[in-house]
Amino acid sequence: MVQTKEFMLLFRYEPSNDYQPTEAQMNEQQQLWGAFIGTIAIQEKLVSTHQLGFEGNQIFPDKTVKQGFCIAENQILGGNMVVRAASLDEATELAKDCPILLMGGMVEVREVTPM
């Protein structure tokens, strides 16, 4: 039996006030995401997945709080997925089918280390 590890796929994209998808485009995106997640789940490699909301707070070392979320390199973190895979390469291959890539976004794949 192959020993597996957990890897987190972080979904990042550039926010745009100019792009407002139509209802048909949103339905298509939901179908693509459903197929992507379903394919990983069928392989029994899905641990969890979360889409992040658009409200949040940032807390800084001096305990001050700023409303909103972090935008780094003009990208925001839109969600994540934890998968089981034998290696970083295998987890990366799973991520290559992510619909965020079709939207111009990117996926960052990182090994999860228990605390």
N, C-alpha and C positions, 0 to 999 in steps of 0.2 A: 504494500500500500504506500502511495506517495504521500510524504509529509507535506502539509500545506501551511501557508502563513496567511495572514490577513493584510490586505493592501487597501488603502483609501484612494479613490478616484475623486479628485477635486475638480469641479466644473466651473471654469472661469469664462467670462465674456465681457465685451465692451458695451456698457450701457449706451442707449441712444434714444433721445426724445423724438428724433425724426422718424424712426421706424416704428410703426404701429401695425402689427400683423392683422390681417383680416380674420374673420371667424374661420374660414376655410383653412387658412395657413395655421392657425392655432390648433385646429382639429388634426391637421396633418402632423404637426409637431408632437401632439399628444400620442398619436398612433406610433410615430417613430420611437418615442421614449418608451412606450408600452412594450413595443417589440424588442427594443434593446434590453430593457430590464427583464422581460420575460425570457429572453434567450439565455441570459446569465442565470436566472432562477431555475430554469429547466435543467441546466447543467449542475445544479446544486452548488453553485459558487457564490450566490448572493447571500450576504450577511445582513445588510441594511441599506437603505437609501433615503435621502432627505432632500427636499427642495427648501431653500431658504426664503423667508419672507423679505419684504422691503422696508421693514421697520427694525431699528436696533439702536444700541448705544455702544459707544467706545469708551473704555475706562483707561485712563492714563496712569503712569507711575505715581503722580501726585494726588491720585484719587479723583481728579476732575473727570466729569462725564460730558461727552459730546454726543448729541443725537445724530443718528445716521450710522452708516457702515463704511468700512475702509475701501477706498478705491486706490489700488496700487497699479502702477504702470497702465493706467486708464482701463483697468479691468476690475470687475467685482466677482466675488465668489457667489455662485448661484445655487450650489448644492453639492452633495457628496454621495458617494456610494462606497460601501465596504464590501470587498469580494475576497473569496478564498482562492489562492493560486499557489502553485508549487514554486514560483519564482517571480521576480520583478518582470522578467521578459514575458511570462505568461499573462500576468496582470495587464501589462502594456498592450499585448495583443487583444485582450478583451476590450480595452478602452478605445481601440482604433475604430470601433463601430459606433461610438457615441454620437448621438444626434447633435450635440453642441458643436461638433466640428463642422457640420453642414451650415451652421449659423455663423461661422467665422470665429467661434470660441475655441478654447483649448482645454485639454484634460491634463492635469498633473497627477502622476501616480506615485504614491509613497507607501512604504511599508509601515504598518501599524505596530508600535511597540507598546506592550502593556505597561502600565505605570504601577 
